[in-house]
Amino acid sequence: MAVSYCPSFLRYTAKENVLSFAHVNVRDNSKKRNCCLVYASAAKSEKDLLSESKVGLLLDTVKWDHRGLAVAIAQNVDTGAVLMQGFANREALATTISSRKATFYSRSRSTLWTKGETSMNFINVHDIFLDCDRDSIIYLGKPDGPTCHTGSETCYYTSVFDFLKGSQDSKDRLLLTTLCSLESTISTRKAEVGGTENGKPSWTKRLLCDNKLLCSKIREEADELCRTLEENEDKSRSAAEMADVLYHAMVLLSAKDVRMEEVLELLRHRFSQSGIEEKSSR
């Protein structure tokens, strides 16, 4: 059902289930109260009506362009990877808010479309952000599968700097955060295990081939990290030792076929839970 909003004079009457606003008479500029029935169903609760009115007020604050559109970017809530970019209009953003599925406006087809409606690779939206100018949108969500129509995890996989340097590896290098880029490098080394060594030996491959060595290094690096606190070392030492712990722990995760995204997702789920409660539930 279509709803009209007038942010400056909006008033909700719970008893009547109506929203009323001051109606301006263009001829004499006088104002009179004019009730406008916006919901035909009395089943709507006061909370629902107020929530929908807030959505309308929010949509009014977005700086839509002359076509009524704004850039909409989808980002992985756990890895931080930028998944895709499209456009949204008022209806697309409102639909995303209500359905929690990333929805865009197709300029070529002049219609709404929800990412995954054909492939079933939906982007499940956990939060939505507007930029400081309120003319672009970020859908922060969890993808059900590859986002790009090519089957790639993200639509961004061509590095401009690699291309300009003439690198042969300029294709299919995903746009990833530092942590996920490290994971990708470790995965590459893992795939090379058992193959012919080219150039200097790889420390990562050596660790992957020796569980005892890997575990001893994790314990060693964790102990060195703790000593930076116990011995009040400079914070740069703590950062350096933590980098070592992360690297070696991620090699272990690779050996166990555990993706970093799985770890980050578990951490996200624990945000609203007490650490003591979480440990007790194990």
N, C-alpha and C positions, 0 to 999 in steps of 0.2 A: 504494500500500500504506500502510495506516495505521501511524503511528509514535508511540509513547508516550515522553515524556521525563521524567526526574526530575533537574533541574539540580544538586541538592545532592550527588548520589551517582553521577553519570553516569561510566561507564568504558567505554572502547572496547578490544576485544580483536581485533587485526588478523588473527591466525591463524584464529580461529573465525568472523570476520565477525559478531560479536554485540556488543551494547551491554548492559552489566550495571549494576545499581544496587542499593543496599541496600534490602531490602524490610522494612518495619516491620510487626511483628506487633501489631495493635491491642490484643489481649488482655493481652500481657505486656510490651509495649514493647521487646522484645528485637529485635536486628537480625540478619539472616542474609543471606548473599550469595545472590542469586537471578538467574541469567542469563536474559535475555529475548531471543529471536531476533527481530530487527526487520527484517532483510532476508533474504528467501528466496534471492535470487540471489547466487551467489558472484562474479558478473561485476563487482560494485561494487568499486571500488578503495578503498583506505584513505582516500585524499584525498577521494573522493566521500562516503564515510560520515561522515567528520569534518565536512565542509562541511554536510551535511544536519543533523547533530547541532547545529552552531552555529546554523543557521536556527531550529531548535526552541528553543534556549536564548534566542535573540533574541525570538522570538514570546512567550515567557513573560514578558519584561520590559515588554511593551506593556500599558498600563492600559486594557483593553477595558471598555466599559460593561456594564450589566446584561444587555444583549442580545448581548454578545460583539462589539460593533462599536467602531470608532474613525473619526473624520473623516479622509478621505483627499482631499488637494488635489493637482491636477496643475498643474505650472508649466512654462513653456517654458524649456528650458535655455539658450537663446541670448538671447532678448529679455527674459526675466524675467516675461513676462505670465502672470497667473493664468488658467489655461484653464478649469477646472471644479472642482466639489467633489462628492464622493460619500461613500460609507462602505465600509469594508473590515473583514472579519473575519480570523481567523488564516489561513484557506485562501486568501482573496483576496490577502493580503500575501505568503504563501508562493508563490503562483502568479506574482505579479508579479516576485518575486525570481528565480524559475527561468526564466520566459518572457521577461522584460524588456519585457512589454507591460502597460500600466496596467490592472489588474483590480480590480473593485469588487464589493460585495455589494448586490444589489437588495432593498430592504426590502419593496417591493410584490410582487415575484415570489418572494421567499425563495430566491434562487439567485445564483450568481456570474455576472458578465458582464464581458467584456473590451471596453473602449472600442474601437470600430472593427470589431467582429465582424459588424456589419450594413453599415455605411457604408464599411468598409475604411479609415477615417481613424484608424488606430491611433496611440497615443501610445507611442513607443519610449523606454523608461525608461533613463536613463544613471546615475542615482543615486537613492537613497531616503533621506530624512531623517526623524528622529523629533524632536519638540519636547522642551523641557527637562523637561516633566512626563510625557513618553512616552505621551500620550493623543491625539495627532494625528499625521498622516503627510503627507509631501510626496513626490509622485512627480515627480522632475525629469527631464523628457524632451523629445523632439522629436516634434511632431505630424506625421502624414502629410498632414493637410488640416484643414479647419475642425473645431473641436471641438464647437461647439454644434449641436443638431439643427435650429436655424433657418438654419444655413449660415454663422453668424458665426464668426470666428476664435476667440473666447472666449465663454463663457457670460455674462460680465460686460460689459454694454454700456449700462447705464442709470445715469447719475450722479445720486445723491440730491441733491447740492448744486445741480446744474443744475435739477432738478425743483423744489426749494424756491424757487429764484430765479425760477421761471416761465419759464425759457429754452425757446425753441422748438426748440433743438438738444439736448434732454435725452435723446433716443433715439439709439441706434446710435453712441454715442461710446465706443469700446473702452477698457477698462482697460489703459493702456499705461504703460511707464516713460518717464522724461523724454526719453530719446534717441528712442524710438519715437513719442512724441507729436509731437516736432519733425518727424520724418519724415512723419507723417500730415498735419501742417500744410503742409509743402512739397508733398506730393502734391496737396493741395487747391488750392494756388496754381497748380500745373502744369495742373490740369484747367481752371482759369479762363483760362489763356492764350488769347488770341484772342477772349475774350468782352468784354462791356461793362464798363468800369471803374466800380466803385461806390465812392465815397469817394476817399481818397488813394491814389496809385499804390503798387504793391507792389514792394519791392526784390527780393524773391524772384522775382517774375515777370520783372522787368527782367533779372536774372541768367540766368534760363532762356532768355531770348530773345537773349542776347548771349554766345556761347561765349568770345570774346576777353576780354570784361570779366570773366566768371566765372573764367577761368584766371588772369588778372592779379591778381584779388583773393585767390585761394588762395595764389599765390606771395608776395604782399605780406603776408598774415596769417602765413604760415609763417615768413617772415623776421623779423617782429616778435616771434614766439614765441621764436625762436632768440636774439634780442637781449636778451630778459629774462634769459637765462642768461649770455650774454657780458658784459652790463653789470651783472650782479648786482642786478637789479631785485627789488622786493618780490614774494613768491609770489602775491599777489592779482593782480598784473599778468600773471603766467604763466597763472593760471587764466582770466583774461579773454581773453587772446590765444588760448589753446587753445580756448575757447568759439567764438571767431570762426573758427578753423581748421576746427573740427568742422562748424559751420553751413555754411560755404561748400563744404566737401568733400561734405557731404550733398546740397547742391543739385546738385553735379556728378553724384553717384550717381543722383539722381532723373532727371537729363537722360539718363543712360545706362541707365535702367530697371533699376538694381541696387538690391535691397533691403538695408537695413542688417542684416537677419537673415543674409543671405549672407556679409557681412563678418565678423559675430560668429561664425558657424559656422566659417569658415576660421581665425579666431584660436583657437577652441577646439581644432581639430584640430592646431594647432601647439604646444599646451601641452607635449606630451611630446617635442617635437623641438627640437634645438639650432637656434638662429637661423642659425648658420654652415652647418649641414647643409641647412637649408631653402633658403637662398640658392643653395647649390651644386646643388640638385636642380632648379632652375628651368631 
